[in-house]
Amino acid sequence: MPKMKTKSGAKKRFKFTANGKIKTHQVGKRHRLINNSPARTRDLRGMDALAPCETRRVKRWMPYGGGI
């Protein structure tokens, strides 16, 4: 049986937590930052958990990362 391939874009963008949730970078931190308040920019630091409705789709893209 051949191995399943991982989507190369997904492996660069997502990481699995120990509980099976998916961590991703927060949106809104790339450009046009002068429009955000400083507090908003600080709040966008770090990683964020992916919404449960998106998790199933991303797990399909990463079959060996604890996915379905």
Buried (B, 14 or more C-beta within 10 A) or exposed (E): EEEEEBBEEBEEBBEBEEEEEBBBEEEEBEEEEEEBEEEEEEEBEEEEEBEEEEBEEBBEBBBEBBBE
